[in-house]
Amino acid sequence: MIEARIQKLGPSIALLAIIHLLQHPAATDAAGAVPMTSENIDMTLASNELVFLNFYAEWCRFSNILAPIFSEAADKIKAEFPDAGRVVLGKVDCDKETSIASRFHINKYPTLKIVRNGQLSKREYRGQRSADAFLEFVKKQLEDPIQEFKSLKELENLDSKKRLILGYFDRRDQPEYDTFRKVATNLKEDCQFHVGFGDASQAMHPPGTPIIVFRPDVALSHENDETYTGSLQNFDELKIWIQEKCVPLVREITFENAEELTEEGLPFLILFHRPDDLNSIKDYKSIIERQLLDEKQNVNFLTADGKRFAHPLHHLGKSEDDLPLIAIDSFKHMYLFPHFSDMYTPGKLKQFLQDLYSGKLHREFHYGPDPSNNDVHPDPHTGKGTSPPESKFKELGPSKHRYTLLEKDEL
């Protein structure tokens, strides 16, 4: 296992990894998680398939609660996966290892991050904090990320609501498949990966020429299949292409990923829809991709099941009967797009965002439509306007009851 892992590294790094393992044979034999320092972290990341890191501070009570649990998990995982080069649980004291904390952009304690094949996963671990949960998580991470199909007919039964990457290869021992599998390991949370070998896929590609195809979530979008045209032996090139295809411009927000999305710090433009309303989702995605692509650095485009997220709807004065509808959550206030049908009028959604940036949405909520003579007319009963509904999605961000937040104002 370790030999195969080292062969994937460049010659110089591979040599350093071998030296590191020879010089530090006890590094992964000690009980508990392995302390990570600036001297050993790079070699640990380079020479292991999976590294699970706990970034902590001694003074943080949540870090202290987690420490013995993470240590127990390290022992259980070591017993389950004893082979060198497979998995390491490491811990980083961020007060002592400030350069590592800065490199991994740590802004709360404790933070749990995953590195696969030397590549940092963009998603943190946000699940249950127990030794058994950590063990099950690691088992899941080490599962083969690619499902094999034995005939092309099997592809007809794949989930049309999932984004898929399909590989057609002659043999499993092709170097191109090794690259494909490595990319799949890093991106399996974003797409489903499927592969066929030999007779199962020969109708889809010329002999000796593997093909990789992206199949979109056709039940939820108007996108089409697309074939990869780059090098199948260039890891970075293939990863960038697959990542662009698998991480859509418009994402679905769920209670499972809400904390992650909220922590990105961008306002939400959200389509609330009925669970079975797929047409609204398709149209919304298509309009965003055609008209608002240049806004992707400024806002998160999302869809939300209006039945599951009834609470935000309630604060907007709406219910499931009013779906579909569109709203902005700025992490301070929520604003309702006046008429869902206006989405189909070119420029309307873009103007809605511009009105957020300029402060017009907040101003008009207080005082009504901007008067042409610049006179402001406050509410005649109170002397001032009411406030827009407060953000509900900010409440789903990192909790002060779970983390010590270092930048509490970032949201």
C-alpha positions as CSV (number, residue, x, y, z in Angstrom):
1,M,0.0,0.0,0.0
2,I,2.7,2.5,1.0
3,E,4.8,1.5,-2.1
4,A,1.8,2.4,-4.4
5,R,1.2,5.6,-2.5
6,I,4.9,6.7,-2.8
7,Q,5.0,5.8,-6.6
8,K,2.3,8.5,-7.1
9,L,4.6,11.2,-5.8
10,G,7.3,13.0,-7.8
11,P,10.8,11.5,-7.5
12,S,12.2,14.0,-5.1
13,I,9.2,14.0,-2.8
14,A,9.0,10.3,-2.9
15,L,12.6,10.0,-1.8
16,L,11.9,12.5,1.1
17,A,8.8,10.5,2.0
18,I,10.8,7.2,2.2
19,I,13.5,9.0,4.3
20,H,10.8,10.4,6.6
21,L,9.2,7.0,7.2
22,L,12.6,5.4,7.9
23,Q,13.7,8.1,10.3
24,H,10.3,8.4,12.0
25,P,8.9,4.8,12.2
26,A,7.2,5.5,15.5
27,A,5.4,8.6,14.3
28,T,2.3,6.7,13.7
29,D,2.8,4.0,16.4
30,A,2.3,6.3,19.4
31,A,-1.1,6.3,21.0
32,G,-3.6,9.0,20.0
33,A,-3.4,11.6,17.2
34,V,0.0,12.6,15.8
35,P,1.2,16.1,16.7
36,M,1.7,18.1,13.5
37,T,4.5,20.7,13.3
38,S,6.1,22.7,10.5
39,E,8.8,19.9,10.5
40,N,6.6,16.9,9.8
41,I,3.3,18.1,8.3
42,D,4.4,18.2,4.6
43,M,5.8,14.7,4.7
44,T,2.8,13.4,6.6
45,L,0.4,14.9,4.0
46,A,2.5,13.6,1.1
47,S,3.0,10.1,2.3
48,N,-0.6,9.2,3.4
49,E,-3.7,8.6,1.4
50,L,-5.9,10.3,4.0
51,V,-4.9,12.8,6.8
52,F,-7.6,13.9,9.2
53,L,-6.5,17.1,11.0
54,N,-7.7,18.6,14.3
55,F,-6.8,22.3,14.6
56,Y,-7.2,23.4,18.2
57,A,-6.1,25.8,20.9
58,E,-5.2,24.8,24.5
59,W,-7.3,27.6,25.9
60,C,-10.5,26.7,23.9
61,R,-13.0,24.7,26.0
62,F,-14.5,23.1,22.9
63,S,-11.0,22.0,21.8
64,N,-10.4,20.5,25.3
65,I,-13.7,18.6,25.1
66,L,-12.8,17.2,21.7
67,A,-9.2,16.3,22.4
68,P,-9.7,12.9,24.2
69,I,-12.5,11.9,21.8
70,F,-10.2,12.6,18.8
71,S,-7.4,10.7,20.5
72,E,-9.7,7.7,21.1
73,A,-10.7,7.8,17.5
74,A,-7.1,7.8,16.3
75,D,-6.5,4.6,18.2
76,K,-9.6,3.0,16.8
77,I,-8.7,4.0,13.3
78,K,-5.2,2.9,13.7
79,A,-6.4,-0.5,14.7
80,E,-8.8,-0.7,11.7
81,F,-6.3,0.6,9.2
82,P,-2.8,-0.5,10.4
83,D,-1.0,-0.2,7.1
84,A,1.5,2.6,6.8
85,G,0.5,5.3,4.2
86,R,-3.2,4.7,4.5
87,V,-4.6,7.2,7.1
88,V,-3.2,9.4,9.9
89,L,-5.1,11.5,12.4
90,G,-3.1,14.6,13.2
91,K,-3.5,17.5,15.6
92,V,-2.2,21.0,15.3
93,D,-1.7,23.3,18.3
94,C,-2.5,26.6,16.5
95,D,-1.0,28.8,19.1
96,K,2.4,27.1,18.7
97,E,2.1,26.3,14.9
98,T,0.8,29.7,13.8
99,S,2.2,29.3,10.2
100,I,0.2,26.1,9.8
101,A,-3.0,27.7,11.1
102,S,-2.5,30.6,8.7
103,R,-1.8,28.3,5.8
104,F,-5.1,26.4,6.4
105,H,-7.1,29.6,7.1
106,I,-8.3,28.6,10.6
107,N,-10.8,31.0,12.0
108,K,-12.5,28.9,14.6
109,Y,-11.6,26.2,17.1
110,P,-11.7,23.3,16.8
111,T,-11.6,22.9,13.0
112,L,-11.5,19.5,11.4
113,K,-10.0,19.3,7.9
114,I,-9.3,16.4,5.5
115,V,-6.4,16.1,3.1
116,R,-6.6,13.3,0.5
117,N,-3.6,12.3,-1.6
118,G,-1.9,15.6,-0.5
119,Q,-4.9,17.7,-1.7
120,L,-6.9,19.7,0.9
121,S,-10.7,19.0,0.7
122,K,-12.6,22.2,0.5
123,R,-15.2,20.8,2.9
124,E,-14.5,20.5,6.6
125,Y,-15.8,17.7,8.8
126,R,-18.9,19.0,10.4
127,G,-20.5,15.8,11.6
128,Q,-21.0,14.2,15.0
129,R,-18.0,14.5,17.3
130,S,-17.6,11.0,18.7
131,A,-14.9,8.3,18.2
132,D,-17.4,6.0,16.5
133,A,-18.6,8.8,14.1
134,F,-15.0,9.6,13.2
135,L,-14.2,6.0,12.5
136,E,-17.3,5.6,10.3
137,F,-16.3,8.9,8.5
138,V,-12.8,7.6,7.8
139,K,-14.2,4.3,6.6
140,K,-16.4,6.2,4.2
141,Q,-13.5,8.3,3.0
142,L,-11.4,5.3,2.2
143,E,-14.1,3.5,0.2
144,D,-13.5,3.2,-3.5
145,P,-15.0,6.5,-4.9
146,I,-15.9,4.9,-8.3
147,Q,-18.8,2.5,-8.9
148,E,-18.2,0.0,-11.7
149,F,-20.9,-0.8,-14.3
150,K,-20.8,-4.1,-16.2
151,S,-23.0,-3.0,-19.1
152,L,-24.1,0.3,-20.7
153,K,-27.7,-0.5,-19.8
154,E,-26.9,0.0,-16.1
155,L,-26.3,3.7,-16.9
156,E,-29.9,4.1,-17.8
157,N,-30.9,3.6,-14.1
158,L,-28.6,6.3,-12.6
159,D,-30.1,9.1,-10.5
160,S,-31.1,11.9,-12.9
161,K,-30.9,14.4,-10.0
162,K,-27.2,13.8,-9.5
163,R,-24.2,15.1,-11.5
164,L,-22.2,12.2,-12.9
165,I,-18.8,11.5,-14.3
166,L,-18.6,8.5,-16.5
167,G,-15.3,6.8,-17.4
168,Y,-14.9,4.3,-20.3
169,F,-11.6,2.4,-20.1
170,D,-10.0,-0.7,-21.7
171,R,-8.3,-1.9,-18.4
172,R,-8.0,-1.0,-14.8
173,D,-4.2,-0.9,-15.0
174,Q,-4.1,2.0,-17.5
175,P,-2.2,5.1,-16.2
176,E,-5.1,7.2,-17.3
177,Y,-7.4,5.3,-14.9
178,D,-5.0,5.9,-12.1
179,T,-5.3,9.7,-12.7
180,F,-9.1,9.3,-12.9
181,R,-9.3,7.4,-9.7
182,K,-7.1,10.0,-7.8
183,V,-9.3,12.8,-9.0
184,A,-12.5,10.9,-8.0
185,T,-11.1,10.4,-4.5
186,N,-10.7,14.1,-4.1
187,L,-14.1,15.1,-5.7
188,K,-16.4,12.3,-4.7
189,E,-18.5,14.6,-2.5
190,D,-19.3,16.7,-5.5
191,C,-20.2,14.1,-8.1
192,Q,-20.9,10.4,-8.5
193,F,-18.2,8.6,-10.4
194,H,-18.9,5.5,-12.6
195,V,-16.5,3.4,-14.7
196,G,-16.7,0.6,-17.2
197,F,-13.9,-1.6,-18.5
198,G,-13.4,-3.7,-21.6
199,D,-16.6,-5.1,-23.1
200,A,-18.7,-3.0,-20.7
201,S,-17.6,0.3,-22.4
202,Q,-16.0,-0.6,-25.8
203,A,-18.9,0.8,-27.7
204,M,-18.3,4.2,-26.2
205,H,-14.6,4.8,-27.1
206,P,-11.9,3.7,-29.6
207,P,-9.6,0.9,-28.4
208,G,-6.7,2.3,-26.4
209,T,-8.4,5.7,-26.0
210,P,-10.2,6.2,-22.7
211,I,-13.1,8.6,-22.6
212,I,-14.5,10.6,-19.7
213,V,-17.9,12.2,-19.9
214,F,-19.8,14.6,-17.7
215,R,-23.6,13.9,-17.4
216,P,-25.5,16.7,-15.7
217,D,-28.5,16.4,-13.3
218,V,-30.9,16.4,-16.2
219,A,-34.0,16.4,-13.9
220,L,-32.8,19.7,-12.4
221,S,-31.1,21.5,-15.2
222,H,-31.1,22.2,-19.0
223,E,-27.4,21.2,-19.3
224,N,-26.1,18.7,-21.8
225,D,-23.5,15.9,-21.7
226,E,-19.9,17.0,-22.3
227,T,-16.8,15.0,-23.1
228,Y,-13.4,15.9,-21.6
229,T,-10.9,16.8,-24.3
230,G,-7.8,17.4,-22.2
231,S,-4.9,15.1,-21.1
232,L,-6.0,12.1,-19.1
233,Q,-2.6,11.9,-17.5
234,N,-2.6,15.4,-16.2
235,F,-4.1,15.3,-12.7
236,D,-4.5,19.1,-12.3
237,E,-6.1,19.6,-15.7
238,L,-8.6,16.8,-15.2
239,K,-9.4,17.8,-11.6
240,I,-10.1,21.4,-12.7
241,W,-12.4,20.3,-15.5
242,I,-14.3,17.8,-13.3
243,Q,-14.6,20.3,-10.4
244,E,-16.1,23.0,-12.7
245,K,-18.6,20.4,-13.9
246,C,-19.5,18.9,-10.6
247,V,-19.8,22.1,-8.5
248,P,-22.7,23.9,-10.2
249,L,-23.2,27.7,-10.2
250,V,-26.5,27.1,-8.4
251,R,-26.4,24.7,-5.5
252,E,-29.1,23.3,-3.2
253,I,-28.9,24.3,0.4
254,T,-29.8,21.7,3.0
255,F,-29.5,21.5,6.8
256,E,-26.4,19.4,6.2
257,N,-24.4,22.0,4.2
258,A,-26.0,25.2,5.5
259,E,-23.2,25.8,8.0
260,E,-20.6,25.4,5.2
261,L,-22.4,27.7,2.8
262,T,-23.1,30.3,5.5
263,E,-19.4,30.4,6.4
264,E,-18.5,31.4,2.9
265,G,-19.9,34.8,3.9
266,L,-21.7,35.7,0.6
267,P,-25.3,36.8,0.5
268,F,-27.8,34.1,-0.6
269,L,-30.1,34.5,-3.6
270,I,-32.5,31.6,-3.0
271,L,-35.3,30.0,-4.9
272,F,-37.8,28.4,-2.5
273,H,-39.7,25.7,-4.3
274,R,-42.1,22.8,-3.7
275,P,-40.4,19.5,-3.3
276,D,-41.8,18.2,-6.6
277,D,-41.4,21.4,-8.6
278,L,-38.5,20.6,-10.9
279,N,-39.4,23.0,-13.7
280,S,-38.9,26.1,-11.5
281,I,-35.5,24.8,-10.5
282,K,-34.5,24.2,-14.1
283,D,-35.7,27.7,-15.3
284,Y,-34.0,29.4,-12.3
285,K,-30.7,27.7,-13.0
286,S,-30.9,28.5,-16.6
287,I,-31.6,32.2,-16.0
288,I,-28.8,32.5,-13.4
289,E,-26.3,30.9,-15.8
290,R,-27.3,33.2,-18.7
291,Q,-27.8,36.5,-16.9
292,L,-25.9,36.4,-13.6
293,L,-22.6,34.6,-14.2
294,D,-20.7,37.8,-13.5
295,E,-22.2,37.9,-10.0
296,K,-20.9,34.6,-8.8
297,Q,-18.1,36.2,-6.8
298,N,-20.6,38.4,-4.9
299,V,-23.5,36.0,-4.1
300,N,-24.3,32.4,-3.6
301,F,-27.0,31.2,-5.9
302,L,-29.1,28.5,-4.1
303,T,-32.3,26.5,-4.3
304,A,-34.2,25.4,-1.1
305,D,-36.9,22.9,-0.4
306,G,-39.7,25.3,0.8
307,K,-41.2,22.5,2.9
308,R,-38.0,21.8,4.8
309,F,-37.2,25.5,5.1
310,A,-40.6,26.7,6.2
311,H,-39.1,28.7,9.0
312,P,-37.4,31.4,6.8
313,L,-40.6,31.5,4.7
314,H,-42.6,32.2,7.8
315,H,-40.4,35.2,8.6
316,L,-41.0,36.5,5.1
317,G,-44.7,36.3,5.8
318,K,-45.1,33.4,3.3
319,S,-46.0,29.7,3.4
320,E,-45.7,26.6,1.2
321,D,-48.9,27.8,-0.6
322,D,-46.9,30.8,-1.9
323,L,-44.2,28.8,-3.6
324,P,-42.2,29.2,-5.7
325,L,-40.7,32.4,-4.6
326,I,-37.2,34.1,-4.6
327,A,-35.5,36.0,-1.8
328,I,-32.2,37.4,-0.7
329,D,-30.7,36.7,2.7
330,S,-28.0,39.2,3.3
331,F,-27.0,37.7,6.7
332,K,-28.6,40.8,8.3
333,H,-32.0,40.9,6.7
334,M,-34.2,39.0,4.2
335,Y,-35.8,40.6,1.2
336,L,-38.5,39.1,-1.0
337,F,-38.4,39.3,-4.8
338,P,-41.8,40.9,-5.6
339,H,-43.1,38.6,-8.2
340,F,-41.7,35.2,-9.1
341,S,-42.9,35.6,-12.8
342,D,-40.6,38.6,-13.1
343,M,-37.7,36.2,-13.0
344,Y,-38.4,35.6,-16.7
345,T,-38.0,39.3,-17.6
346,P,-34.4,39.9,-18.6
347,G,-32.6,42.1,-16.1
348,K,-35.1,41.8,-13.2
349,L,-33.1,39.5,-11.0
350,K,-29.9,41.4,-11.7
351,Q,-31.5,44.6,-10.7
352,F,-32.8,42.9,-7.5
353,L,-29.1,42.2,-6.6
354,Q,-28.0,45.7,-7.6
355,D,-30.7,47.1,-5.3
356,L,-29.2,45.0,-2.4
357,Y,-25.7,46.3,-3.0
358,S,-26.9,50.0,-3.2
359,G,-29.0,49.8,-0.1
360,K,-32.2,50.4,-2.0
361,L,-33.9,47.3,-0.8
362,H,-33.4,48.3,2.8
363,R,-34.3,51.9,2.2
364,E,-37.5,51.0,0.3
365,F,-38.6,48.5,2.9
366,H,-38.5,51.4,5.4
367,Y,-40.1,54.1,3.4
368,G,-41.6,52.6,0.3
369,P,-40.5,53.3,-3.3
370,D,-37.9,55.9,-3.7
371,P,-39.6,59.3,-4.3
372,S,-38.5,61.2,-7.4
373,N,-38.0,64.4,-5.4
374,N,-35.8,62.6,-2.8
375,D,-38.2,63.4,0.0
376,V,-38.4,60.5,2.6
377,H,-41.8,59.8,4.0
378,P,-41.6,57.8,7.2
379,D,-44.4,55.7,8.6
380,P,-47.1,58.2,9.9
381,H,-47.8,56.2,13.0
382,T,-44.3,55.5,14.2
383,G,-42.3,58.2,12.5
384,K,-40.0,55.6,11.0
385,G,-40.1,52.5,8.9
386,T,-40.3,48.9,10.1
387,S,-37.2,46.7,9.7
388,P,-37.0,43.9,7.1
389,P,-37.2,40.3,8.5
390,E,-33.9,39.4,10.2
391,S,-31.6,36.8,8.5
392,K,-32.6,33.2,9.3
393,F,-29.8,31.5,7.5
394,K,-27.1,33.3,9.5
395,E,-28.5,31.3,12.5
396,L,-27.4,28.1,10.7
397,G,-23.8,29.2,10.5
398,P,-21.0,28.1,12.9
399,S,-22.5,28.2,16.4
400,K,-20.8,29.8,19.4
401,H,-22.0,26.7,21.3
402,R,-19.9,24.5,19.1
403,Y,-16.8,26.6,18.2
404,T,-14.7,29.4,19.5
405,L,-15.1,31.9,16.7
406,L,-12.0,34.0,15.9
407,E,-13.7,36.3,13.5
408,K,-17.3,36.6,14.7
409,D,-18.1,39.6,12.4
410,E,-17.2,37.8,9.2
411,L,-20.8,36.6,8.7
